[in-house]
């Protein structure tokens, strides 16, 4: 996404860029596979419509975005088994339901309003300039109860950050909280890959070369694994820090840590899946974080085009797995979800499992420091880099760095 964004802005300025992509399609981590008529994003992904960089560049109407409702259904082992927490800003009629929800105390609900005010009052750049602590420390500092943290913040934002300890920088938490409240959490009707595909469609067909794996970058010369050598006025690295170091030989900042996730997809006939609690276009969260099931999304309920007619597509996310046994994980998921939806879960058809060890760059207070920019965009006179590993982990940051690199190249042209 960073490289595509950079190339699109350069084209708008009349500068031709060539995008070299090692894979068989553009998008990097933002890809979708079609399996038996189901659209399977490579890992459960949502698009936040409030992202300012996305608003600058993407055509939302053309993406045909389908939105989740703002809130969550929360599952716990104790009574009540299911709890609702809805966003009264987007659903005013739900305000009383939210106030009496057992997810947190009445005081917690008031603190959510204060957190909303706090995250809206600063410009985004200043928000990231604030002294940073962990998300968990900030929640305690604001005064949220352990009940609210364990029933909502840990399962919800643990899923966003892909880490349940909530050690992610408080600045990034405030940014995400702001984005969730200002806009929608959505998925394109044709899968998350529609986003990079839209950017690719704005380039000429000869500006993108797929299956073009790069072996080495030296100055402004690029050598491909095929042996071909290309030379350009400027080279932009839209890769992670480890790949940048491998390609250039330049010492990069300390090794990038990643948070990882595993996404398991199931198909079920729609007439066999009628649990009314699931059909609300809400994300289903599990407070029992040592389980195999961390969150569940009924994707075809939000975007019917994700599944063939008469079928339901279910995504189950599991965090924290370094090594995994796909068959054993599938068995555990079925066993756990049987207590949610009944024994019919045993008949769900397993479609595919995606284990993604580099799903999201880790971003703790030490890495964040007090500045939005962790690394320089410019490495040498003719070598630049972009990507969310340079700032904070998100699609917005990837697009931001791509735009900023393009602006520097345009200014120097």
C-alpha positions as CSV (number, residue, x, y, z in Angstrom):
1,X,0.0,0.0,0.0
2,X,2.9,2.4,0.7
3,X,4.6,1.8,-2.6
4,X,1.3,2.0,-4.6
5,X,0.4,5.2,-2.8
6,X,3.8,6.7,-3.7
7,X,3.5,5.7,-7.3
8,X,0.0,7.1,-7.7
9,X,1.0,10.5,-6.3
10,X,4.1,10.6,-8.5
11,X,2.0,9.8,-11.6
12,X,-0.4,12.7,-10.6
13,X,2.7,15.0,-10.7
14,X,3.8,13.6,-14.1
15,X,6.6,11.4,-12.8
16,X,6.6,7.8,-14.0
17,X,7.3,5.1,-11.4
18,X,7.8,1.4,-11.9
19,X,6.5,-0.8,-9.2
20,X,8.3,-4.1,-8.7
21,X,6.2,-6.7,-6.8
22,X,7.6,-10.1,-5.9
23,X,4.2,-11.6,-5.4
24,X,1.5,-12.5,-8.0
25,X,-0.6,-9.5,-7.1
26,X,-0.3,-6.0,-5.5
27,X,-1.2,-5.2,-1.9
28,X,1.4,-6.8,0.3
29,X,-0.5,-7.8,3.5
30,X,-3.8,-6.5,2.0
31,X,-4.8,-9.5,-0.2
32,X,-7.9,-11.6,-0.8
33,X,-8.3,-15.1,-2.2
34,X,-11.4,-16.6,-3.7
35,X,-12.0,-20.2,-2.6
36,X,-15.1,-22.1,-3.7
37,X,-16.9,-18.7,-4.3
38,X,-15.9,-17.3,-0.8
39,X,-13.8,-14.2,-0.5
40,X,-11.1,-14.8,2.1
41,X,-9.0,-11.9,3.2
42,X,-5.6,-13.0,4.2
43,X,-6.2,-12.5,7.9
44,X,-9.3,-10.7,9.3
45,X,-9.0,-7.1,8.2
46,X,-11.2,-4.1,8.5
47,X,-10.9,-0.7,6.9
48,X,-11.5,2.4,9.0
49,X,-13.2,5.0,6.8
50,X,-12.0,7.9,9.0
51,X,-8.4,7.3,8.0
52,X,-7.3,10.8,6.7
53,X,-4.9,9.4,4.2
54,X,-7.4,7.1,2.7
55,X,-9.9,9.9,2.5
56,X,-7.4,11.9,0.5
57,X,-6.8,9.2,-2.1
58,X,-9.4,6.5,-2.3
59,X,-12.8,6.5,-3.9
60,X,-15.0,5.0,-1.2
61,X,-18.1,4.7,-3.5
62,X,-16.2,2.6,-6.0
63,X,-15.0,0.4,-3.1
64,X,-18.7,-0.4,-2.3
65,X,-17.9,-0.4,1.4
66,X,-20.1,-2.5,3.8
67,X,-19.9,-1.4,7.4
68,X,-20.0,-3.3,10.7
69,X,-22.2,-1.7,13.3
70,X,-20.2,0.3,15.9
71,X,-19.9,-1.8,19.0
72,X,-19.5,-5.4,19.9
73,X,-21.2,-8.5,21.2
74,X,-19.1,-9.8,24.0
75,X,-19.1,-13.5,25.1
76,X,-18.0,-14.6,28.6
77,X,-18.1,-17.8,30.5
78,X,-20.1,-16.3,33.4
79,X,-23.7,-15.0,33.3
80,X,-24.8,-13.2,31.4
81,X,-23.1,-15.2,28.6
82,X,-23.6,-12.4,26.0
83,X,-23.3,-8.6,26.6
84,X,-23.9,-5.8,24.1
85,X,-21.9,-2.6,23.9
86,X,-23.1,-0.2,21.2
87,X,-21.8,3.2,20.2
88,X,-24.5,5.7,21.1
89,X,-22.8,8.3,19.0
90,X,-23.7,6.3,15.9
91,X,-26.8,4.7,17.3
92,X,-28.6,7.2,19.6
93,X,-31.5,4.9,20.3
94,X,-29.0,2.5,21.9
95,X,-27.9,5.0,24.5
96,X,-30.0,3.5,27.3
97,X,-29.0,0.0,26.4
98,X,-25.4,1.0,26.5
99,X,-25.7,2.7,29.9
100,X,-27.2,-0.3,31.5
101,X,-24.9,-2.8,29.8
102,X,-23.0,-5.1,32.3
103,X,-19.8,-4.6,30.2
104,X,-18.6,-1.8,32.6
105,X,-19.9,0.4,35.4
106,X,-21.9,3.6,34.9
107,X,-18.7,5.5,35.7
108,X,-16.9,3.6,32.9
109,X,-19.5,4.8,30.4
110,X,-18.9,8.4,31.4
111,X,-15.1,7.9,31.1
112,X,-15.7,6.6,27.6
113,X,-17.2,10.0,26.8
114,X,-14.2,11.7,28.4
115,X,-11.8,9.5,26.4
116,X,-13.7,10.5,23.2
117,X,-13.4,14.2,24.0
118,X,-9.7,13.7,24.8
119,X,-8.9,12.0,21.5
120,X,-10.8,14.5,19.4
121,X,-9.4,17.7,20.7
122,X,-5.8,17.4,19.4
123,X,-4.6,17.4,15.8
124,X,-3.4,14.0,14.8
125,X,0.2,15.0,14.7
126,X,0.0,16.5,18.2
127,X,-1.7,13.4,19.4
128,X,1.3,11.3,18.5
129,X,3.6,14.0,20.0
130,X,2.3,13.3,23.5
131,X,4.4,11.4,26.1
132,X,3.6,7.8,25.6
133,X,2.9,5.0,28.0
134,X,1.2,1.6,27.4
135,X,-2.4,1.3,26.5
136,X,-3.1,-0.6,29.7
137,X,-1.4,2.1,31.9
138,X,-3.4,4.8,30.2
139,X,-6.7,3.0,30.8
140,X,-5.8,2.7,34.5
141,X,-4.7,6.3,34.6
142,X,-8.1,7.4,33.2
143,X,-9.8,5.4,35.9
144,X,-11.5,2.6,33.9
145,X,-12.5,-0.4,36.1
146,X,-10.8,-3.8,35.7
147,X,-14.3,-5.0,34.6
148,X,-14.4,-2.6,31.7
149,X,-10.8,-3.4,30.7
150,X,-11.3,-7.2,30.8
151,X,-14.7,-7.2,29.2
152,X,-14.2,-4.6,26.4
153,X,-10.8,-2.9,26.0
154,X,-8.6,-6.1,26.2
155,X,-10.7,-8.2,23.8
156,X,-11.5,-5.4,21.4
157,X,-8.2,-3.5,21.2
158,X,-6.2,-6.7,21.8
159,X,-7.7,-7.8,18.5
160,X,-6.8,-4.5,16.9
161,X,-3.2,-4.6,18.1
162,X,-2.9,-8.4,17.9
163,X,-1.6,-8.5,21.5
164,X,-3.6,-8.9,24.6
165,X,-1.2,-7.4,27.2
166,X,-2.1,-4.0,25.8
167,X,1.6,-3.0,25.8
168,X,1.0,-1.0,22.6
169,X,1.7,2.7,22.8
170,X,-1.1,4.8,24.3
171,X,-0.7,7.3,21.5
172,X,-1.6,4.6,18.9
173,X,-4.5,3.5,21.1
174,X,-5.9,7.1,21.2
175,X,-5.5,7.3,17.4
176,X,-7.4,4.1,16.9
177,X,-10.1,5.0,19.4
178,X,-10.6,8.3,17.5
179,X,-10.8,6.5,14.1
180,X,-13.4,4.0,15.3
181,X,-15.6,6.8,16.6
182,X,-15.2,9.2,13.7
183,X,-16.1,6.7,11.0
184,X,-17.1,3.2,10.1
185,X,-15.3,-0.1,10.3
186,X,-15.9,-1.6,6.9
187,X,-14.9,-4.1,4.3
188,X,-15.1,-3.6,0.5
189,X,-17.8,-5.8,-1.2
190,X,-15.1,-7.5,-3.3
191,X,-12.7,-8.1,-0.4
192,X,-10.0,-6.1,1.2
193,X,-7.8,-6.4,-1.9
194,X,-10.1,-4.0,-3.7
195,X,-8.2,-1.2,-1.9
196,X,-4.8,-1.8,-3.4
197,X,-6.4,-2.9,-6.7
198,X,-8.1,0.6,-6.9
199,X,-4.7,2.3,-6.6
200,X,-3.1,-0.1,-9.1
201,X,-5.8,0.7,-11.6
202,X,-4.7,4.4,-11.5
203,X,-1.3,3.4,-12.9
204,X,-0.5,2.4,-16.4
205,X,-0.4,-1.3,-17.0
206,X,3.3,-1.2,-17.8
207,X,4.0,0.5,-14.4
208,X,3.6,-2.7,-12.4
209,X,5.6,-5.8,-12.8
210,X,4.5,-8.8,-10.8
211,X,6.6,-11.8,-9.8
212,X,9.6,-9.4,-10.1
213,X,11.7,-10.4,-7.0
214,X,14.5,-8.0,-6.2
215,X,17.9,-9.4,-5.2
216,X,19.9,-6.3,-4.5
217,X,19.7,-2.5,-4.5
218,X,22.9,-0.5,-5.1
219,X,22.6,3.2,-5.4
220,X,19.9,3.8,-8.0
221,X,20.4,0.3,-9.6
222,X,18.1,-2.6,-8.9
223,X,19.1,-6.2,-9.7
224,X,16.3,-8.8,-10.0
225,X,16.6,-12.4,-9.0
226,X,16.2,-13.2,-12.7
227,X,19.5,-11.4,-13.3
228,X,17.9,-8.4,-15.0
229,X,19.3,-5.0,-13.9
230,X,17.2,-1.8,-13.9
231,X,18.4,1.8,-13.3
232,X,16.2,4.7,-12.2
233,X,16.7,8.2,-10.9
234,X,15.3,7.3,-7.5
235,X,14.7,4.0,-5.7
236,X,12.0,3.7,-3.1
237,X,12.0,0.7,-0.7
238,X,8.4,-0.2,0.3
239,X,9.5,-3.2,2.3
240,X,10.0,-4.0,6.0
241,X,13.3,-3.1,7.8
242,X,14.8,-6.6,7.5
243,X,14.2,-6.7,3.8
244,X,15.6,-3.2,3.4
245,X,18.8,-4.2,5.2
246,X,19.1,-7.3,3.1
247,X,18.6,-5.5,-0.2
248,X,20.8,-2.5,0.4
249,X,23.4,-3.7,2.9
250,X,22.8,-0.5,4.9
251,X,22.5,-1.0,8.7
252,X,18.8,-0.4,9.7
253,X,17.4,0.3,13.1
254,X,17.1,-2.6,15.5
255,X,15.2,-5.7,14.2
256,X,11.5,-5.0,13.7
257,X,9.3,-7.0,16.0
258,X,5.9,-8.1,14.7
259,X,2.6,-9.1,16.3
260,X,1.1,-12.2,14.7
261,X,-2.3,-13.7,14.2
262,X,-4.0,-16.7,12.8
263,X,-7.3,-16.5,10.9
264,X,-9.5,-19.6,10.3
265,X,-12.4,-19.5,7.9
266,X,-15.5,-21.7,8.0
267,X,-18.5,-22.1,5.7
268,X,-21.9,-23.1,6.8
269,X,-25.3,-23.3,5.0
270,X,-27.3,-20.2,5.9
271,X,-30.4,-22.2,6.9
272,X,-28.2,-24.1,9.4
273,X,-26.9,-20.9,11.1
274,X,-29.8,-19.0,12.5
275,X,-28.5,-17.8,15.9
276,X,-30.1,-14.4,16.2
277,X,-27.3,-13.0,18.4
278,X,-24.8,-13.4,15.6
279,X,-26.8,-11.7,12.9
280,X,-26.4,-8.1,14.0
281,X,-23.3,-7.0,11.9
282,X,-21.3,-6.8,15.1
283,X,-17.9,-8.2,15.9
284,X,-18.1,-11.0,18.5
285,X,-15.4,-10.8,21.2
286,X,-14.3,-13.4,23.7
287,X,-13.2,-12.3,27.1
288,X,-11.5,-15.6,27.8
289,X,-8.2,-14.7,26.1
290,X,-6.5,-18.0,26.7
291,X,-9.0,-19.7,24.3
292,X,-8.4,-20.6,20.7
293,X,-11.2,-18.2,19.8
294,X,-10.4,-14.5,20.3
295,X,-12.9,-12.9,18.0
296,X,-15.5,-14.0,15.5
297,X,-16.9,-12.1,12.5
298,X,-19.9,-13.2,10.4
299,X,-18.5,-11.6,7.3
300,X,-21.3,-12.5,4.9
301,X,-23.7,-10.8,7.3
302,X,-21.8,-7.6,6.7
303,X,-21.0,-8.1,3.1
304,X,-23.2,-10.8,1.4
305,X,-20.8,-10.9,-1.6
306,X,-18.2,-12.6,0.6
307,X,-20.1,-15.9,0.3
308,X,-22.1,-17.7,-2.4
309,X,-25.9,-17.5,-2.2
310,X,-27.3,-19.6,0.6
311,X,-23.9,-19.8,2.4
312,X,-22.5,-18.0,5.5
313,X,-18.8,-17.1,5.9
314,X,-17.4,-17.0,9.4
315,X,-13.9,-15.7,10.3
316,X,-12.3,-16.8,13.6
317,X,-9.1,-15.0,14.8
318,X,-6.6,-16.4,17.2
319,X,-3.7,-14.4,18.5
320,X,-0.3,-15.3,20.0
321,X,0.4,-18.5,18.1
322,X,4.1,-18.8,17.0
323,X,3.9,-22.4,15.8
324,X,0.6,-24.1,15.2
325,X,-1.1,-27.3,14.1
326,X,-3.9,-26.4,11.7
327,X,-5.9,-29.5,12.3
328,X,-5.7,-29.2,16.1
329,X,-6.5,-25.5,16.1
330,X,-9.6,-26.2,13.9
331,X,-10.7,-28.9,16.4
332,X,-10.3,-26.5,19.3
333,X,-12.2,-23.7,17.6
334,X,-15.1,-26.1,16.8
335,X,-15.2,-27.3,20.4
336,X,-15.2,-23.8,21.9
337,X,-17.8,-22.4,19.4
338,X,-20.1,-25.3,20.1
339,X,-20.8,-23.6,23.5
340,X,-21.6,-20.4,21.6
341,X,-23.7,-21.7,18.7
342,X,-24.6,-25.3,19.5
343,X,-23.3,-28.7,18.2
344,X,-24.1,-27.7,14.6
345,X,-20.6,-26.1,14.7
346,X,-19.1,-29.6,14.3
347,X,-20.6,-29.6,10.8
348,X,-19.0,-26.3,9.7
349,X,-16.8,-26.7,6.7
350,X,-13.2,-25.6,7.2
351,X,-12.2,-23.5,4.2
352,X,-8.7,-22.2,4.9
353,X,-6.4,-21.2,7.7
354,X,-4.0,-18.2,7.4
355,X,-1.1,-18.0,9.9
356,X,0.5,-14.6,9.6
357,X,3.6,-14.2,11.7
358,X,4.3,-10.6,10.4
359,X,0.7,-9.3,10.6
360,X,1.4,-6.0,12.2
361,X,4.6,-4.1,13.3
362,X,4.8,-4.0,17.1
363,X,4.5,-0.5,18.5
364,X,5.3,-0.1,22.2
365,X,6.1,3.1,24.0
366,X,9.9,2.5,23.7
367,X,9.6,2.2,19.9
368,X,7.2,5.1,19.7
369,X,9.2,7.5,21.8
370,X,7.6,10.9,21.7
371,X,7.5,11.3,17.9
372,X,5.4,10.0,15.1
373,X,8.4,9.3,12.9
374,X,10.8,6.5,14.1
375,X,12.9,6.4,10.9
376,X,13.9,8.8,8.2
377,X,12.1,8.6,4.9
378,X,15.4,9.3,3.0
379,X,18.3,7.0,3.3
380,X,20.6,8.5,0.7
381,X,20.3,11.2,-2.1
382,X,18.5,8.7,-4.4
383,X,17.2,6.1,-2.0
384,X,14.0,6.5,0.0
385,X,11.8,4.2,2.1
386,X,8.1,4.1,3.1
387,X,5.8,1.8,5.0
388,X,4.0,1.6,8.4
389,X,7.2,0.2,10.1
390,X,8.6,3.8,9.8
391,X,5.8,5.4,11.9
392,X,2.9,3.6,13.5
393,X,1.3,0.3,12.4
394,X,-1.8,0.9,10.1
395,X,-3.0,1.3,6.6
396,X,-3.2,5.0,7.2
397,X,0.5,5.2,8.1
398,X,1.6,3.2,5.1
399,X,-0.3,5.6,2.8
400,X,1.0,8.6,4.7
401,X,4.6,7.6,4.3
402,X,4.0,6.8,0.6
403,X,2.6,10.3,0.0
404,X,5.4,12.0,2.0
405,X,8.1,10.2,0.0
406,X,6.3,11.2,-3.3
407,X,6.2,14.8,-2.1
408,X,9.9,14.9,-1.4
409,X,10.7,13.4,-4.8
410,X,8.3,15.8,-6.6
411,X,9.9,18.8,-4.7
412,X,13.4,17.7,-5.7
413,X,12.5,17.0,-9.4
